[in-house]
């Protein structure tokens, strides 16, 4: 294998690593939200994460509009959670 073959091999490995990093970043954002804010972590821990869409603006800031409580209210209204779970999670979010 000549030097051109080695360079091609190294470049292909680097491109593969880059693509895997991009895929990981996208999956992480979708599953865990921004990961920087307390609200994302709290919502994930309580099984209420809305895939990163809880009031984050495009610049990563928050439009803290009580959306965690809105999601909780929606889940309760849909019958996804019972009254005890609703009240427990609401208490946790309010603390």
Backbone torsions as a table, in degrees:
resi	resn	phi	psi	omega
1	UNK	NA	124.1	-179.6
2	UNK	-79.4	179.5	-178.7
3	UNK	-64.8	-31.8	177.8
4	UNK	-66.1	-36.9	178.2
5	UNK	-66.8	-39.3	178.8
6	UNK	-67.1	-44.8	179.4
7	UNK	-62.0	-43.1	177.9
8	UNK	-61.6	-40.7	179.3
9	UNK	-64.4	-45.6	-180.0
10	UNK	-63.6	-43.3	178.7
11	UNK	-62.6	-41.2	-179.9
12	UNK	-65.3	-36.5	176.8
13	UNK	-66.5	-43.9	180.0
14	UNK	-63.8	-40.4	177.7
15	UNK	-64.8	-40.8	178.0
16	UNK	-61.9	-43.8	178.2
17	UNK	-62.9	-42.8	178.7
18	UNK	-60.7	-46.4	179.5
19	UNK	-62.3	-42.5	178.7
20	UNK	-63.8	-38.5	177.1
21	UNK	-64.3	-41.6	178.5
22	UNK	-64.5	-44.3	178.4
23	UNK	-61.9	-43.4	178.8
24	UNK	-60.6	-43.5	-179.2
25	UNK	-62.8	-40.4	179.4
26	UNK	-66.8	-47.2	-180.0
27	UNK	-62.4	-42.4	179.2
28	UNK	-60.8	-44.1	-179.5
29	UNK	-63.7	-42.1	-178.4
30	UNK	-69.2	-43.4	-175.4
31	UNK	-82.2	-35.2	-171.6
32	UNK	-117.2	6.0	-178.2
33	UNK	70.6	-156.4	-174.5
34	UNK	-72.3	-27.1	-179.7
35	UNK	76.8	-7.5	-177.8
36	UNK	-96.9	-23.6	-170.5
37	UNK	-106.2	153.5	-180.0
38	UNK	-63.4	-37.7	-178.1
39	UNK	-63.5	-41.2	178.1
40	UNK	-61.2	-47.4	-178.1
41	UNK	-64.7	-41.4	-178.6
42	UNK	-66.5	-43.0	-179.8
43	UNK	-65.2	-41.1	179.3
44	UNK	-63.0	-44.3	-178.1
45	UNK	-61.8	-32.5	-177.4
46	UNK	-97.6	10.7	175.2
47	UNK	71.1	27.1	-176.2
48	UNK	-120.6	18.1	-174.5
49	UNK	-68.8	138.3	-177.1
50	UNK	-106.2	33.3	174.5
51	UNK	60.3	44.7	172.3
52	UNK	78.8	12.8	-174.3
53	UNK	-111.5	30.1	-174.1
54	UNK	-96.5	52.3	175.3
55	UNK	96.3	9.2	175.3
56	UNK	-75.4	134.5	172.2
57	UNK	-85.0	174.6	-177.6
58	UNK	-63.1	-24.8	-179.9
59	UNK	-87.7	7.0	177.4
60	UNK	90.5	-2.0	178.5
61	UNK	-78.2	177.5	-178.1
62	UNK	-114.8	142.4	167.3
63	UNK	-108.5	65.7	-172.2
64	UNK	-53.2	96.1	-175.6
65	UNK	-118.5	24.4	179.4
66	UNK	71.5	25.3	-174.0
67	UNK	-65.7	-26.8	176.2
68	UNK	-62.6	-41.4	177.2
69	UNK	-68.9	-35.7	177.5
70	UNK	-62.6	-43.0	178.8
71	UNK	-63.9	-42.7	178.1
72	UNK	-60.5	-45.2	177.9
73	UNK	-60.1	-42.1	179.5
74	UNK	-63.7	-43.4	179.9
75	UNK	-63.5	-39.7	178.5
76	UNK	-67.3	-42.1	179.6
77	UNK	-64.0	-33.9	179.4
78	UNK	-78.5	-11.3	-178.7
79	UNK	84.6	13.7	-179.8
80	UNK	-71.9	-27.5	179.2
81	UNK	-131.6	152.4	179.5
82	UNK	-88.0	176.1	-175.0
83	UNK	-61.3	-42.2	-179.4
84	UNK	-62.5	-45.3	179.2
85	UNK	-65.0	-40.6	178.1
86	UNK	-58.2	-50.5	-177.7
87	UNK	-65.2	-38.8	178.5
88	UNK	-63.1	-47.7	-178.7
89	UNK	-68.9	-35.3	178.4
90	UNK	-65.1	-42.0	177.7
91	UNK	-60.8	-43.2	178.4
92	UNK	-62.4	-42.1	-179.1
93	UNK	-69.0	-31.8	-178.6
94	UNK	-77.6	-18.3	-178.0
95	UNK	-81.7	NA	NA
